Amino acid sequence: MLLMDERHGRETASHFDIPHLGLIGVLIDAKANRHIEAIQPHLDALQREAGFWISDDLYRRVLRDEGEFQ
């Protein structure tokens, strides 16, 4: 499993049929496996402290899909 959030790298991994997962996928998996209670605090901290970029639409969709409404 390749952990990668860079678009070109994900596209290359897909081309070679390498399973890959981005950071948001890791957070979703961590919540599903009860390692974290909520995704929003982690996304917010990543944006604030690490400059992690996520579109507003994706941010809202992830929180909606995971039952975390703003």
Backbone hydrogen bonds, N-H to C=O, Kabsch-Sander energy under -0.5 kcal/mol:
donor,donor_aa,acceptor,acceptor_aa,energy
2,L,19,P,-2.5
3,L,1,M,-0.5
4,M,2,L,-0.7
4,M,21,L,-1.9
10,R,6,E,-2.2
11,E,7,R,-2.6
12,T,8,H,-2.4
13,A,9,G,-2.5
14,S,10,R,-2.6
15,H,11,E,-2.3
16,F,12,T,-1.7
17,D,14,S,-1.7
18,I,13,A,-3.2
21,L,2,L,-2.4
26,V,22,G,-1.8
27,L,23,L,-2.2
28,I,24,I,-2.6
29,D,25,G,-2.4
30,A,26,V,-2.6
31,K,27,L,-2.3
32,A,28,I,-2.5
33,N,29,D,-1.9
34,R,31,K,-1.8
35,H,30,A,-3.2
36,I,30,A,-1.0
42,H,39,I,-0.8
43,L,39,I,-2.4
44,D,40,Q,-2.9
45,A,41,P,-2.0
46,L,42,H,-2.5
47,Q,43,L,-2.4
48,R,44,D,-2.7
49,E,45,A,-3.3
50,A,45,A,-0.6
50,A,46,L,-1.5
51,G,47,Q,-0.8
52,F,46,L,-2.2
59,Y,55,S,-2.6
60,R,56,D,-2.6
61,R,57,D,-2.5
62,V,58,L,-2.8
63,L,59,Y,-2.1
64,R,60,R,-2.7
65,D,61,R,-3.1
66,E,62,V,-1.8
67,G,64,R,-1.6
68,E,63,L,-3.7
69,F,67,G,-0.7
